Amino acid sequence: MRRLLSFPNPVNEKAARAVATGVVVLGAVILATGWTWLTILLAYGFVARVLSGPTLSPLGRLATQVAAPRLGPPRLVPGPPKRFAQGIGAVLSLSAAVLALGFGATTAALVLVGLVTAAATLEAAFAFCLGCKIFAVLMRVGVVPRTVCEACDDLSLRRPDSRVAA
């Protein structure tokens, strides 16, 4: 069970960007059509990735097993900031689903989906992880202990030539 509910560290940034591309597509469909019932799929994906990385996420599995290997050698980045970013996506997408489907507040839900889609676009197109930047600020001010991500704190611990299994 512990292996099932674990997050990879390090993470292949190419896989993360492929996941973000899928989130952008799903978010764009929700925003273009107003089909807020799709927020359930969006939220499930984020929650699954927070809990297990790509293991329980169909999009995560597609990204790690199909898309990323076709994009060349992995580019490894620390896992904890990526997990934190997925957590932000989980909170926003779950909130969107509850607002839309539980309270009929579709406009508020679509605003949240728009925020998720914008952040995913930054990751997919520019490798700019907004959640990772927030994580770094939280580490810098001491909210997140340095022990949570030693590679984030000490650049010498990063090994760009390493291979990632997940």
N, C-alpha and C positions, 0 to 999 in steps of 0.2 A: 504494500500500500504506500509506503514511504517513497518508493521509486516512482510509482504512478503519479503521486502528488509532489513532483519536484520540478524545478525550473532549471533549464540548462545554464551553465556558467563555465566557459564563455558562450556567447551567442554568435551565430553567423549573421553579420549585419545584412548580407544579401538575402537571407531568409526573412529577416525582420522587414526589410524593404518590400519583399514580395507579399508578406502578410499585409503590410500597410497598403499596398496596391489593391488587394482584395477588399480592404475596409473602405478605400476610396470609392471603388465601384459600387459596393453595397450602399454606402452613404449617399452617393449620387443618385442611385435608383430611388431610395427613400425620399430624398429631397425633390426629385423631379416628378415623382408620381404621387407623393403624399401617402404611400402605403406604409403607414406607421406600424402595421402588424409585423413588418420586417425588422423592427427594432428588437424583437425577440431573438432573431438570428444574430443580430449584431451584438446584443448583450451576451448571449450564450457564448459566442466566440471569444469575447474578452474575458469572461469569467473562466472559461475552460483554459485559456492561455495563462491566466494568472495562477490557476491551480496546478497546471501540469505542463506548461510550455506548449509544445505542439502536440503532445500525446493525445489529448481529448478534443482537439480543435481540428475539424476537417480542413479549414483554411491553413492552419499551422502545419498540418501534415503535408498538404499539397505544396506549400512553400518550401519546407525542409527536404522533402523527398523527391520533388519533381522540378520545381522552379530554380531553387538555389544551386543545385548541382550543375544545371545548364548555364549558369552565369559565371562559371570559372571557380578558381580556388576560393575557399571561404575567407572572409575578412572578419576576424574575431574581435568582439567587443565585450566588455563586462556584462554579465547577465542581470545583476540587481537593478540597474537603472532601467533596463528594458522591462523587467517585471513591474517596476513601479509605474512605468508609462502604461503598461497594459492595465494596471489597477485603476489609473485615472480613466482610461477608456471604459472599463467595467462600470465605474461609478456613473459616468455620464450616460452611457448607453442604457444601463438599468434604470436610471432616473428618467430617461426619455421614454422607455417602454412603460413605466408606471404612470407617467404623466399622460401619455397618449391613450393607453389602453385602460388604465384605471380611472382616470379623471377626465378624459376627453380634452385635455389641454394640448391639442396638436401643435399649436404655434410654439409653445414652450418646448415641446418635444423636438420639433424640427430645428429649433435654435441649437439645442444640445447636439443633435445629429450633425448640424453644420459645423459645430466646434470640433467634434470628433473627426469629421471629414477633412477639415482644414489642417488639423494636426497630422493626420495620416498622410495628407498630400505633401506636407513638408518632409516627412520621413521617406515617403516613396520617391519623390522627385529629387530631393536635395540631401538625403541622409542626415537631415536635421531632426533629431528626436527631441521634441519639446518637453516631454515627460522626463527625459534624461537630463535636460538642462535644469529643470525644477529640482530633480534629485540631487544634482551637483550643488545647487544653491543650498538645499536643506542640509547637505553634508558640511558645506562650508560654514554654516551658522550653527552647527552642532545639533540640529534636530535629528538627523540620521547619523548614528555613530560610525566612525571611520572603519570599524571592524566589519560592518555590513558589506563593504566593498573595498577591500584593500587595493585591488587593481585600479579602482577609481581614484584612490588617494595617492598611489605611488605608480607613476607611469612606467617605471622600470620593471614592474611586475607583469606588464602586458607583453605577450609574445606573439607578434603578428605572423610568425611562420608556423604557429601551431595549427593543428587540424581539429575541427569540432565534430563530435559524433552526432549531435542533434541537429 
